[in-house]
Amino acid sequence: MKTNYDLQKMISYSDGGIISKVVMASDKLNITLFSMAANTGINEHTSTKAGTVYIIEGEGVFLLAHEPIIMKPGILIQMKPHQPHSISAKKDTSFLLTLIH
């Protein structure tokens, strides 16, 4: 079982798209690396699981329950189950999504 990950080396961007890479998955949690090209977004949705979003690089806006949170490196966002959220990347932006089962 792999015990360490170089996230910076895992980051890659698609011209005008979004790339997701599963970093780790178990029956207790899922960790996924998202890389969003500048000017892309993820429409509002919810999750049945609690989770966090940790911004690695880039700039954008994370709307959590319709409240804007500025996305910049080092920001950690906590989400409760069923909270509506959406994402808009102003620049190439990467973040780590952790969902807790």
C-alpha positions in Angstrom: 0.0 0.0 0.0 1.4 3.4 -1.0 2.0 5.6 2.0 3.1 9.0 0.5 2.1 11.1 -2.5 3.8 14.0 -4.3 0.7 16.0 -5.1 2.6 18.7 -7.0 3.8 16.0 -9.5 0.2 14.7 -9.9 -1.2 18.1 -10.9 -1.9 18.6 -14.6 -4.4 20.8 -16.4 -6.6 20.2 -19.4 -7.2 23.1 -21.8 -10.6 24.4 -20.7 -11.4 21.3 -18.7 -11.3 19.6 -15.3 -9.2 16.6 -14.3 -9.8 14.5 -11.2 -7.4 11.8 -9.9 -8.2 9.5 -7.1 -5.3 9.7 -4.6 -6.6 7.3 -2.0 -9.9 5.4 -1.5 -11.0 3.2 1.3 -14.2 2.3 3.2 -13.6 5.2 5.5 -12.6 8.0 3.1 -11.9 9.1 -0.4 -9.2 11.6 -1.4 -9.3 13.1 -4.9 -7.1 15.7 -6.5 -9.0 18.1 -8.8 -7.2 20.3 -11.3 -9.5 22.9 -12.9 -8.3 25.0 -15.9 -8.8 28.7 -15.6 -12.4 29.9 -16.3 -14.0 26.5 -15.6 -16.5 25.6 -13.0 -18.5 22.9 -11.2 -22.2 23.6 -10.9 -24.0 23.6 -7.6 -24.5 20.1 -6.1 -24.5 18.4 -2.7 -22.9 15.3 -1.2 -24.3 12.9 1.3 -20.9 12.8 3.0 -19.0 15.3 5.1 -15.7 16.5 3.7 -13.0 19.1 3.2 -11.5 21.0 0.3 -7.8 22.0 0.6 -6.6 24.5 -2.0 -3.1 23.7 -3.3 -2.7 26.4 -6.0 -4.7 28.8 -8.0 -7.5 31.3 -7.5 -11.3 31.0 -7.6 -14.5 31.2 -5.6 -16.1 28.3 -3.7 -19.8 28.9 -2.9 -20.7 27.0 0.2 -24.4 27.2 1.1 -24.5 30.3 -1.2 -21.7 32.0 0.9 -18.5 32.9 -1.2 -15.1 31.7 0.0 -12.1 32.9 -1.8 -10.0 30.0 -3.0 -6.2 30.6 -2.7 -3.3 28.3 -1.6 -3.5 27.1 1.9 -7.3 27.6 2.4 -9.1 24.6 4.0 -12.9 24.5 3.6 -15.1 22.2 5.7 -18.4 20.9 4.3 -21.3 19.2 6.1 -23.4 16.6 4.4 -26.0 18.0 2.0 -24.6 21.5 1.9 -25.0 23.0 -1.6 -21.7 24.1 -3.1 -20.2 25.1 -6.4 -16.8 26.1 -7.7 -15.5 28.7 -10.1 -11.8 28.8 -11.1 -10.4 32.2 -12.1 -6.9 30.8 -12.7 -5.7 27.2 -13.1 -6.6 25.8 -9.7 -5.9 22.5 -7.9 -7.5 21.3 -4.7 -7.7 18.1 -2.6 -11.2 16.9 -1.9 -11.5 14.5 1.1 -14.9 12.8 1.7 -15.5 11.0 4.9 -17.7 7.9 5.0 
